[in-house]
Amino acid sequence: MTDSHLNLPQLPLKLTSGAVIGLADPAQGDWARLRGLQYGQLASKNAACLFGNGIGVVLAIAIFFGKIPLVLLLGWAMAVAIAVGLVAKLHERLSNTDRRAMQRSEFIQHGFMCGLVAMLWGLAMVASSIFTAPVESLAIWAIVTMLALGSLVAMGAAPLTTIAFVSVAGLAGFGTYLWHAEYALAVLVLAFSCIAILGSVRIGFEHLTARIAEAGMIEKGEVVSLLLREFEENQADWLWQIDQARRVRTPSPRFAFALGREVPEVEGASFIQLIAGEAWESGNFPPSLRDLAERLKQRENFSSLIVEVWLPEGRRWWELSGTPMLDEKGNFTGYRGVGSDVTVRRESDEKIAKLARFDTLTGLPNRLMLTEALGDALRYADQWRTRCAFLMIDLDRFKAVNDSLGHQVGDKLLAQVAERLKSLMSDNELCGRLGGDEFAIVVRDGSESGHVAKVANSAIERLSQPYQVDNHTLYVGASVGSAFGPRDGATVETLMRNADLALYRAKDNGGSNHFAYEPSLHADAEERRRLELSLRNALGRDEFALAFQPVVDANDEHIVSFEALLRWNSKEHGFVSPVKFVPIAEDTRLIVPIGDWVLREACKEATNWPVHVKVAVNVSAEQLLDPTFATSVVGALSASGLPAHRLEIEVTESIFVRDQTIARSALEQIMALGCSVALDDFGTGYSSLGYLRTLRFSTIKIDRSFVQGAARHHAESLAIVRAVVAMADSLGMSTTAEGVEDAQEAKLIRELGCKKIQGYYFGRPMAAEDALKLFRQNRARYSDVA
């Protein structure tokens, strides 16, 4: 049922006064539905509401002009206009409540606004009694009475409107006359208010009862219309009848039309021959047609039998029901039944079934179908004492392509990957997509020595070849992890988990390789789990410390900054290398609170150094993309008192691969504070020179691999270092060479034009106390110590 009214909650059969007003839920039905019937029509009364209040305001000004200060009159008139305007605007918002559920907050807001209008009229009554005789304030009460009666007539559908108005205004009038000892007038006001309130409830009851009856009639009419429409739409059904020899008798025009023939052609023809098509000659009938023929032969009742038929227009699907016919003596005379064409429904069901088992982007089997195939392979291996295999494939560098060139290019790349994988498969293998850039291969029989490794290496080699997508030449590799069943797992879940562990090791080894599952991988996974658990408690246990490595001026070798490096001395695991725990911290987003701690500690320690010495802090992509990162930097600077220009944030190119827009925005905020930003490990990632134009980095740090290559006089490394230095100079940026380990390398770096040098030759990472000693030992050289 598509009509909106048919989706609404049930209407009540009995109404109470509280349900009519809206202060109580009905015994049956829905509170919001009642309010929709009441408040949905109030917008049409806005003109009357505005006109009535406008006339009242004009009359009040005319009556009390010269008796009440004009400023008060005009201020009051403006307040009434605003309040009435807000009520009218609220009515417009409520105009669609007959098609949606009205909220209780809207109901309360409406009552409050009506009470506000009443308070303004009550205020006028109080003011008139102050500036004039109490009897003269009857003029205001007469206007209020007029408005109350108008509300009773125009807005009787929603009695709370009149009740709120009359209650507040009546209370003001009653209190005013009672204060001035005009008891008769007070009783008059009270009596009118009670009568108006009771009348509004009665009118609201009558109106709501009528609206419920009207809505009920509309819904019944819609139900009847829907049933008629469904009946008309189902007239595609037809009657069919055959005799003992299965020949068609007295065919209906609709049946002949469904067969794509004329009635004379159908009369007396073989029913099975008419719907078998070319299969009649070959005898190669579809299974469903054989089933139908067998049921007709056995003279069985059948209902909703789906049959594949072949007609002049092609293959169709029919739903047939049939009952054997018997004469007066009980002899079989044939069949009579009904049928309908369900081709569209059948094709839709097939499409849904395919979607449930095939990936829509690549057309490959999805995770569901792969797990079913792996389960079948495990059963086959157990039955025939063979072994199967499961290979998990993850694309290397795909995320960089997806993030830099967009998801549309990434999707096209995945489609090409799928085509290449399919081309490698034989009848013994099934490839599919698990999701994202993860694919898998199920090898049904992997008993032959080296076969699985051959399949894995073929996939790596084929998937690592360049791709052409939208005029882009793209390079991605593939890492493969494999596990054998039932040796490495007797269940689907176990085998997939172990293949995933093997894939994880393949990725850790640099990617573009195949790694087979080993039991030791569980120990590695357990170690990672234990490290993660300890890492979650490391901050609270005060297990982190900072080491500082000096960065010197390339010419005079004075210290210009220190790079803060995080160290972890765990109570359970001892000293843990950053190479181990930093990736875990990034994967679990623990790097965000840990990074905040590093910022605060580094800034605090830097306040002990000479004022010209900076501190550099490495920031991961997870930190930079966190919305609170800029706030964390401000907090660290404020808490330590370190000037912003003495803090340098170091980032790698990987942050621009994740989300270039957010990363650039965060760095721009940091630069606006006065901090400098250095680009670390330049040239080793998925480089793009575009961000060097838009962001003013203070320093480009040349990776140690290029520095050491240049020291060995490798032409490529020398060319890269010279190019980076020239580019940085032209952009007004400084350069820092990392990994300088001896005097010869330092001399070469100076000759190549680098401005700053960092490496073991000038100092290893040291504790904060040792860093401070460097300045104390050279006070003659550094005169301005913090």
N, C-alpha and C positions, 0 to 999 in steps of 0.2 A: 504494500500500500504506500503510494508515494505522496498522497495529499497530506498537507501539513496538519489538518485537523485530526486526522486519524492517529497521529503520533502523540497527541496531547494526553495528559493524565486523565483519569476517570473523573466524571462530573459527580457531585454529591447528590444523594436522593433526599436528604433532610438537611434543613438549615436551622441554625440557632442564631440568636442576635449577635453573639460574639463572633460567629463565623461570617455573618453579613458585614459587620463593622471591620473585621480583619484582625481582631484581638485574640481569636482562638482558632484552632484548626478544626475543620469540619469532621464529623464522625466518619464520613466516607468521602472519598474524593481527595482533591489536592488543593492546598491553600493558595499556591501560586496560580493555579488555573482560575480560581474564583476572582483573584485580584486582577487577572488579565481581562476577564469579562467586564469588571467594573471600571478599571482605569484606562483601558484601551481606547475609550471614546471621549475622554476628558479633553483631549486636544481640540476637538470640534467645538468645545464650549469656551475656548480662549477669548474669542471676540466678545461674547456676552460678559465674561468675567472682567475684561479690560474696560468695556463700556460702562458696566455698573459701578466699578470702583472709580472710574474717571468722573462720572456724574456725581458720585458721592463726594469726591474731593472738591469739585467745583462748587457744589452746594455748601460744603463746610466752610470754604474760604469766603464765599459770598455772605454767609450768615454771621461769621465772626470777624469779618474784616473791620478793623478799627477797634475791636474789643480785645483781640489777642495780638501781640507783636507780630508784624508781618514776617520777620525773619523766622520766627518759630513756625508760622503757618506754612511758609514756603519750604522750610527744612522738612517739616512733617510730610507735606505733599510729595516731595522728592523721595523720601523714604518709602512711602506707600507705593509710588510708581515703580521703584526698584524691586520691592518685595513682590508686587503683583507680576512684574515682568519675569522674575525668577520662577514664580509658580507656573506661568505660561510656558516658560522654557522647559521646566520639568515635565509638564503635560506632553510637550512634543517628544521628549525622550521616552515617555511611557506609552506612546501611541502604538507601539508594536508589541505590547505585552499580551495581546490576544494570540500572538504567534510564538511567544517565548515565555520562559518562566520569569515572573516578576520576583525580584529580590526583596527580602524583608528590609534591607537597608534603604531601598527606594521607597518602600511603604512608610517607614519611619521618617525619612527625609520629607516626604510629601506632607505628612501630618504636621511636622515641625514648621514647614514653610507656611501652611495655612494658619497655624497658631501665631506665626510672626505677623502676618497681615492683621489678624485679629488684635494682637497686642498694640499695633499702631493705632487702630481705631479705638481701642480701650484707652490708649494714651491721650487721644483727642478728647475723649469724654472726661477724663480726669482734668486735662488742661482747661476745658471749657468751664468746669465747675469751679476751678480756681480763679479764672479771670472774669467769670460772670456768675450770675446767680445759679444755684443748682438746677432750678426749674428750666432755665434756658438751655441747659445741657441736654434737655429732652430732644432738641433738634438733632444732636449727634446720634442719640439713641434711635431716633426715627430713621436716620440714614442707615445705621447698623441693622435695624429691623428690615429695611428694604433689601440690604445686601444679603441678610440671612435668608429671607424668603426667596430671593433670586438664586442663591446657592442651593436652596432646598429644591427648587424647580429644575434648574439647569444641571446641577451636579448631584441629583438624587441617586445616581448610580453608585457613587462612592460616599456613603453617609459619613465617613470619618472627616471628609472635607467640611461639611456643615457642622458636625459635632465639635471639631477643633475650633472653628471660627466662633460659633455661638458660645461655647464654653468659656473661651478666653475673654471675648468681648463682653459676655454676660457677667462674668465674674468681676470685670473692671467696673461695669455699670452698677452692679449690686453693691460692690464695696464703696463706690463713690457716693451713692445715695444713702447708704447706711452710715457713712462717715458724717454726712451733712444732716443726719436725722430725718431724711425724707423717706420714712419707712414704707409709705404707700407705693412710692416710685420703686423702691428696692424690691418690694414684693412683686410689683408688676413686671420688673425686669427678670426676676427669678422665675415667675410663672411662664413668661414667654420663652425663656431659655429652655425650660423643661419640656414645654409643648413642642418647640422646634426640634429638640434632640430626639424625642420620641417619634415625631413625624418623620424625621430624616431616616431613622432606623426602619420605620414601616415602609416608606417609599423605596429605600434601598432593598428591602426584602422583596417587594413586589417586582422591582426592576430586575434584581438578580434571578428571581424565579423565572421570569420571562426569558431572560438571556440564556439560562440553563436549558429551558425547553427549546429555544431556538437553536442553540448549539447542538443539542441532541438530535433535532430533526435534520440539521445539516450533516451530522456524522452518519445518520442512518441513510440519508440520501447518497452520501459518498460511498457507503458500503454497497448499496444497491447498484450504483453506477459502476463500481469496481467489479462486482460480480458479473454484471452484464458485459463489461468490457472483456473480462477474462473468458466468458462464454464465447463471445464473438471471435476473440483471438484464437481460441481452441477449435474453431471450425475447420482447421486444417486436417482434423481427423476424418477418416473415411470408413465406410463399411466394406467388407469383402466377404465373399461366399464362394465355396467350391463344392463340387460333388464328390462321389466316392472315388472317382478317377483323378481327383485333384485338378479338375478343370474349372475355370472361373464361370460362375453363373450370375446373371442379372447384375453386372457391374454398375456401380454408381458413377456418375460423371466425375466426381471428385477422385475416385479410385483410378479411373482411366487417366485423368490428368496427372495424378501422382506417378503413374507408369510412363508418362510421356507419350501416350497413344490415344487413339480415338476409341470410343465405346465399341463399335463393331469389331475392331481388331482384338479387343480383349475378350469378348464373349466367346466361351468355349476353348480358349487357349489354356495351355498348361500353366498353372500358377508358378511352379518352380522354374519353368523355362523362362517365363516373363521376367523374373527377378534375378536369374543366374547370369544373364549376359553371355559373354564368350565362354564362361566356365561350363555352360551346358554341353558344348561340343567336346571340351577336353576332359570333363569330369573332375576337374581340380576345383572343387567348391570350397569357399571359405568355411571355417569351422562353424560359424554361427548359422550358415545356411544348411549345413549338414545336420545341425541340431534341430532346426525347424523341420526338415524333411523327416527326421526320425520321429519327432513328436507327432507329425501328421500320420505317419505310418502306424504308430502305436495308438493313435486315436486318443491322445491325452489332452486334458485341459492345460492351457498355458496362458500366462499373463505377463505383460510388460517384457516380452522377449525381444532383446536387441539383436537385429539381423542386418548383416552387411549385404546390400543388394547392388546389382549393377544394371543401370538403366541407360538409355541412349545418351543422356547428359553426363554420364559418368557414375562414379561410386557414390552411393547414398547410404544412410543408416535409418532403418525403420524400427519402430517399436510396435510389436504386434501382440494382440491378445486373441485367443480363439477358443471356441467351445464346440465339441462334436454335436451334430444334430441327429435326432432319432425320430423315426416315424411312429405312428400309433401302435405298431407291433413291436417297437423297440429296435428296429433295424437301423443300422448306420446309413445316413443319407448324405453326409458331407460335413463341412465345417462352416461356421459363421463367426465372424469376429470384427474387430475394429483395429485400425492402424493409424499411425501418424509418422511424419517425417521428423526425425530428431537429429538430423545431420549437424545442424548448428550447435546443438547442445553437446553432441558427441565430440565434435571437433574442439569445442571449448574445454570439455573434460580432458581430452588428450593433451591440449595445450597446457592446462593446469598441471597435469601429471608430468609433463616434460619440464615445466618450470620448477617443479618440486625436486627434480633430479638432475637438471642441467643448468649450468651457469649462463645467465642471460647475456653477459658481455662477450664471452669467448665461445659459447656453444659447447664447452667441455662438460663432462660430468662434474657435478658439484660434490661438496663434502658428504652429503647423504648417500649419493650413489657410490662414491669411493669407499665409504665405510661398509656398504653392502657388498661391494666387490671384494674387499679385503676379507670380510667374514666368510664369503664363499670360497676364497682362495685358502683360508685357514682350514676350512672343512675338507677341501680337496686334498690339502697337504696331509691332514690327519688320516684321511681315508686311504691314500695311496703311499703313505710313508715318504712323502717328498718334502720339499720346503718351498715356501713362497717368500716374497720380499715386499717391503714397502719403502719407497723412496720419497723423501720430502725435499722439495726444491724451493729455494728462496733466491730471488733475483738480487744481485749486488748492484748498488748505486741506483736502484730504481727510484727511491724516494727523492733523490736529488733531481732526477729528470721530472718527476711528478710535480715537485714543488717549484722548480724553476720555469718549466714550460707549461704547466697547467695540467689539470686532470684529463682534459680532452685528449691531449697528446699522450698522456700516460695510458689512457684506455686503449688508444690505437696501438700503442706499443705492446700492451698485454695481449691484444688480439693477434698480433704477429707472433708473439711468443707461443701462444696456443697453437697456431698453425705449424710452427716448427716442431713443437713437441709431438703433435699428431703424426707428422711425417716420419717420426722415428719409431712409431709403435708397430708392433706385429700383433698377430692374433693372441700372443701370450701376455701382452701388456695392455694396460688401460691407464691412460693419463687423464688427469682432471685438475680442477682449480679448487683449492681449499678456501681461498679468500685473499683479498689484497693482492700482493705479489708472490703469494705462496702457491705452488703447484705440487702435484704428487703423482707417482706412478705406482700402480699395483702390478707386480709380476706374479702371475698365477703359478708358474713352475720355475723356481730359481735354483733347481738342483745342479744344473750344469756349472762346473767350476768357472769362475770369472765372468759369468753372464751378467750378473747384477752390476759388477764394476764396469763392464763394457757399456751397459745401458746408461749408467751414471755419467761416465766420461763422454759418451756421445752427446748426452743432453748438455753437459757443460760446454763442450766444443761448439755445438750448434747454436746454443743460446748466446754465446759470447761473441758471435760474429756481428758486425755492424748492422744497424737497422736504419731504414729510411722512412721517416714519418714527417709529413708536412714540411718538406724541404729541410728537415733537420737530420743530420747523421748522428745517431745515438749509439753509445756503447754501454752495455750492461753485461755483467757476468752472471754466473749462477753458482750457488753452493748447494751441495747435495749431502743429505744424511740418510743412511739406509739401515734397515734392521730386518733380520730374517725371522720368519715364523715357521714352526713354533719355537725355534731355539731361543730367540730373543724376546719372545712374548707369545703366550698361547691365546690371548684375547686381542680383539681389535684395539681396545683402548691402550693396552700395554705396549703393543707393537708400534702404534702411532706415537706414543710418548717416548719410546726409546729411539725411534727414528728422529724425533724432534731434538732429543739430547745430542744425537750424532750431528745433526744439522748445526746445532749451537756451537759444537766444537769446530766444525768446518768454517763457520763464520769467524770464530775466534782466531783461527789460523790464517786469517787474511782473505778468506773467500776464494771463489773460483776453484774450489777443489771438492773432492768427495771424501767423506769420512764415514766408515762403518761403525755401527754401535759396538761399544765395549762395556763390560760390567763396571769398569772403573769410572765411567761417566756419571754413574749414580753418586759415587763419592764426591766428584766435582760439584754436582748439583747440590748435594747435601752441604758441602763446604760453603757454597754460595748462599744457601739458605741460612746457615748459621752465621755467616758474615753479615747478611742483611739484618738478622735479628739483633746482633750485637751493635750494628751501625745505628739502629733505631734508638738505642739507649746510650750511645757514645756521648752525645751532647750533655745529657743529664749527669753522666759520670765524670765529666770534665776530662775526657780522654784525648781531646784534640789539642794540638799545639801548632804554632806557626814557625816556619823557618824562613830566613830572609837571604836572598842571593843578591849581591851587589851588581849594579849596572854602572859602568864607568864611561867617562868621556873618552872618545877614541884618541884624542890628541894629548891631553895632559893627564889622563888616567885618574882624574878626580871622580869620586863617587857622586853620581847624579840622582840615583834612585835605588830602591830595593824592590825585588819582586817577592811578594808574600806567597809562600808555598805551604800547603796544608799537609800536616803529618798526623797519623793516627797510631797511638800506642794503646792497643786494646788489652783489657784485663784478661780476656779469654784467649786471644790469639797472638798477643805480643804486638811487635811492630808490623803493620800491614802496609804494603806498598800502595801508593796512590793508583798505580796501574790496576790494582785489584778492586779497591773500594770506591773509587770515583765513578766508574761505570755503573756500579750497583746503586750508588747514591742518585745518579741521574735517572736510571730506569725507574726507581721508586719515588722520585721527586723529593727525596730527603736532602738533595743538594740545595733546595731553596732555604730551609732553616739553617743548614750548615753554612751555606754561602753568606747568610746574614751575619752569623757569628764571625766568620772570617773578615768581613768588612769592618765590623765594630772593633775587633782586636787589632787589625792592621792599622786602622786610623788612630787608635789609642796609642799604639807603639810608635807611630811616626811622629807624634808630638814630642818625643824625646830627642829627635834628630835635628840637625841644622835646618834652618828654614828653607834652604834651597833644595833639599833632598826630598824627592817624591817617594810615594809607596805605590806599587802596581799590584792590583788584585785581579786574578783570573776569574772570569764570570762565564758560566755555562749557558747554553741556549735555554735550558729550563728556567734558570734565574731570570734571564733577560726577558723571556716571554711571560713571566709572572706579572700580573697587573700591579703588584705592590713593590716592584723592584726599585723604582725611583724613590718611593717613600722610605725604603730601607737605606738607600744611600744617604738621603737627607738625615735620617735618624742617626746613622753612624757618624756623619760629620758633626752634627749638633752635639751628640753625647761626648765626643772626643775633643771638640773645639778645633779640629784640624781644618785649615782653609781648603776650600774646594779645589784650588789649582794645584794642591799637593797630592791629590788622589788621581791615579790613572787607572782606568778600567781596561783590562785586556780581554779581547774577544777573538774567536777564530771565525773563519769563513763559514763554518757549518751553521752559524746562527741565521745567515741569510738564506740558506737552503730551507730551513724550517718554516719561517714566515717572515719574508723580507719587510713587509709593511710594518708589522708590530715591532720587529727588531730595530728598524730605522727610527720609529717613533720613540722607543725607549732610549736609544742612544742620543737622540736629539734633546730629550729632556735632561739627560745627564750632562751633556755639553752646555746646555743653558744654565746649569748650576755653576759652571766654571771648571768642571772636571775635564781631564783630557782622556782620549780613547786611543788605545793602541790595537793594531791588527796583528794578531799572533799567528805564527806558523804560515805566513803568507806563501801561497803557491803550492801548498801540499794538498789542498782540498779541492772542492768543485768550484774553481775560481770563476769569478765574473768581475770585470773591471767597472761594471756599471755603478756599483755602490761606492767606488772611490771618487766618482764625480759628485755624488749627492751627499756624502758624509765627509767632514773634515777630520780625518784621523790625525792625531798628533805624531804617531810613530807607526812605521811598518817594521815588524820584526821578521828578519830573514831566518828561515828554519836552519837548524844546525846541519841538516843533510847537505844543503847547498854550500854552507860555509866549509865543511870538511871536504866536500867535492872540489871546491875552489882551491883549498890548500894542497890538494893532490894534483892540481893543475888540470882538472877535467874541463874540457872546453865548454861543455854544456853548462856546468855549474858556474863557471866564471862569467859566461854570457848572461845567465839568469841574475846573478848578483849585480853585475853592471847595469842591467836593464831596470832592476828594481830600484837601485840607487838613483839612476837618472830620472825615473818616473817620479820617485818621492821628492827629489829636488825640484822638479818642475811643478809639482803640486803643493810645494811649501811644507812638506812633511819630513820628519826626521826618520833615520833608519837605525835599527839595532841588530847587530849580528849575534846570533845565539850559538852556544857550543864552542867558543874559542878556548882551546886547551893549552896552547903554548905560545911562546913569543913570536915564533914564525907566523902562526896563523894571525896573531894580533897585528903584526906588521903588514901582512897582506890585506887585511881588512881595512886598515888605515889607507893603504894605497888605492883600494877600490872605492874609497869615499864614504864609507859608513860613518855615521856620527857617534854612535854609542856601541859598546861592546859588553857582552855578558858571557860568562863561562867560567870553568874551573880555574883558568889561568889567573883570574882576578879574585876568585873566591868561591868556595862551595856554599851551598845553603847552610846557614848557621842559626843558632838560637838568637833570640832578641838581645840577650845580654852581650853576646859576642859581637853582634852588629853594633851595639852602642859603644863597645870598647874601641872599635875602629876609629871613632871620632875622638874619644878621650885620649888615645895614643897620638893623635895628630892635631892637638889643639892649636899648635902653632900654625898649622895649615888651614884649619877651620876655626875661625875666630867667633863665629856667631852660632853657639850651640844652644839648642832649646833647653 
